[in-house]
Amino acid sequence: MPTSDPQKEKLPEVQLAAGGLVWQTMGGVKMLAVIHRPKYDDWTLPKGKPEPNETLAETALREVREELGCEARFVGFAGVTHYPLPDGREKVVLFWNMVPICQFEFLANSEVDRLLWLKLPEAVQRLSHQIEKDLVGP
C-alpha cells in the first residue's frame, strides 16, 4: 500500500492583511468608523493586504489613511479574524485599535464610497460580516 509523502502534500496557503478599528469621541460619545465598499456592497472595517516589504502594522496605518483619509496612531491590539477565500486560501487579518491624530475630511473614492461614525451597538448592527461583528461586539 503506498504511503503519502507529507512533503508532496499541498500545504495550506494564507493571505495576510491588516486594518484598524478607528475610534473617535464625538459629543462625548465613543464612535467607530465603518466604511462602505461599492465593489462588494458591504459595510466593513478599514483593512487590506500588505504591499511588498511592508509590515502588517504599516499596512494597517496605510489602509486607514487610504480608506478613511486620516493619519492615525495605535492604541492597542484589537484582535484577529480569519475566513476562507474562494480560491481555498485562508485570509488572516490583524486589527489594531486606532485614533485619528488630526482633523481630516473623508473623500469618497472607487474603493470606499461612504464613511459612518457609529456608536458601538449601531456599528455592530451595520457591519456586514459576522466575524467583524464578533471582533467589535461587546
C-alpha positions as CSV (number, residue, x, y, z in Angstrom):
1,M,0.0,0.0,0.0
2,P,1.5,3.4,-1.0
3,T,2.1,5.8,1.8
4,S,1.6,9.5,1.3
5,D,4.6,11.8,1.3
6,P,4.0,14.7,3.6
7,Q,6.4,16.9,1.6
8,K,4.3,16.4,-1.5
9,E,1.0,17.2,0.1
10,K,-0.4,20.7,-0.6
11,L,0.2,23.0,2.4
12,P,-2.4,25.5,3.5
13,E,-1.9,28.9,2.0
14,V,-2.6,32.1,3.9
15,Q,-3.3,35.7,2.7
16,L,-2.3,38.1,5.4
17,A,-4.0,41.5,5.8
18,A,-4.2,44.2,8.4
19,G,-6.6,47.0,9.4
20,G,-7.9,49.3,12.1
21,L,-10.8,49.8,14.4
22,V,-10.7,53.6,14.3
23,W,-12.3,55.3,17.2
24,Q,-13.2,59.0,17.7
25,T,-15.0,60.7,20.6
26,M,-17.8,62.9,19.2
27,G,-20.0,64.8,21.6
28,G,-18.6,62.8,24.5
29,V,-19.6,59.5,22.8
30,K,-17.1,57.0,21.5
31,M,-17.7,56.3,17.8
32,L,-16.3,53.6,15.4
33,A,-15.5,54.2,11.7
34,V,-17.4,51.8,9.4
35,I,-16.9,52.0,5.7
36,H,-19.0,51.0,2.6
37,R,-17.2,49.3,-0.3
38,P,-19.3,49.6,-3.5
39,K,-17.4,46.7,-5.2
40,Y,-18.8,44.3,-2.6
41,D,-21.8,46.4,-1.4
42,D,-20.8,45.7,2.1
43,W,-20.1,47.6,5.4
44,T,-16.8,46.8,6.9
45,L,-13.7,47.9,8.8
46,P,-10.7,49.5,7.0
47,K,-8.3,46.7,6.1
48,G,-6.2,45.5,3.2
49,K,-3.2,43.4,2.0
50,P,0.4,44.5,2.6
51,E,2.5,45.9,-0.2
52,P,5.9,44.4,-0.8
53,N,8.3,44.9,2.2
54,E,5.6,46.5,4.3
55,T,5.0,45.2,7.9
56,L,1.4,44.4,8.9
57,A,1.4,47.5,11.3
58,E,2.4,49.7,8.3
59,T,-0.3,48.1,6.3
60,A,-2.9,48.9,8.9
61,L,-1.9,52.5,9.0
62,R,-1.8,52.8,5.2
63,E,-5.2,51.2,4.8
64,V,-6.7,53.6,7.3
65,R,-5.1,56.5,5.5
66,E,-6.3,55.4,2.1
67,E,-9.8,54.3,3.1
68,L,-10.7,57.0,5.7
69,G,-8.3,59.8,4.7
70,C,-6.8,60.2,8.1
71,E,-3.5,59.7,9.8
72,A,-3.9,57.5,12.9
73,R,-2.0,56.2,15.9
74,F,-2.2,52.8,17.6
75,V,-3.9,52.5,21.0
76,G,-3.7,48.7,21.3
77,F,-4.1,45.4,19.5
78,A,-7.8,44.6,18.8
79,G,-7.7,41.0,17.6
80,V,-7.6,38.7,14.6
81,T,-10.2,37.5,12.1
82,H,-9.9,34.7,9.6
83,Y,-12.1,33.3,6.9
84,P,-11.7,31.1,3.8
85,L,-11.2,32.8,0.4
86,P,-12.9,31.5,-2.8
87,D,-9.6,30.1,-4.1
88,G,-9.1,27.9,-1.0
89,R,-6.6,30.1,0.9
90,E,-7.4,31.4,4.4
91,K,-7.4,35.1,4.9
92,V,-6.0,36.2,8.3
93,V,-6.5,39.9,9.3
94,L,-4.8,41.6,12.2
95,F,-6.6,44.6,13.6
96,W,-5.4,47.4,15.9
97,N,-7.5,49.9,17.8
98,M,-6.5,53.4,16.5
99,V,-7.5,57.0,16.9
100,P,-7.1,59.8,14.3
101,I,-4.2,62.2,15.1
102,C,-5.5,65.2,13.3
103,Q,-8.6,66.7,11.7
104,F,-9.4,65.2,8.3
105,E,-12.1,65.1,5.6
106,F,-13.3,61.9,4.1
107,L,-13.3,61.9,0.3
108,A,-15.2,59.1,-1.4
109,N,-13.3,57.0,-4.0
110,S,-13.7,53.9,-6.1
111,E,-12.8,51.6,-3.2
112,V,-14.7,53.3,-0.4
113,D,-17.8,55.5,-1.1
114,R,-19.1,56.1,2.4
115,L,-17.8,56.5,6.0
116,L,-20.1,56.4,9.0
117,W,-19.1,57.1,12.6
118,L,-21.3,54.9,14.7
119,K,-21.9,54.1,18.4
120,L,-20.7,50.6,19.1
121,P,-24.2,48.9,19.0
122,E,-25.0,50.6,15.7
123,A,-21.6,49.7,14.3
124,V,-22.2,46.0,15.2
125,Q,-25.6,46.1,13.5
126,R,-24.3,47.9,10.4
127,L,-21.3,45.6,9.7
128,S,-22.0,43.1,7.0
129,H,-19.7,40.3,8.2
130,Q,-20.3,38.3,11.3
131,I,-16.6,37.9,12.1
132,E,-16.2,41.7,12.2
133,K,-19.3,42.0,14.4
134,D,-17.8,39.4,16.8
135,L,-14.5,41.4,16.8
136,V,-16.0,44.7,17.8
137,G,-19.1,43.5,19.7
138,P,-19.5,43.5,23.4
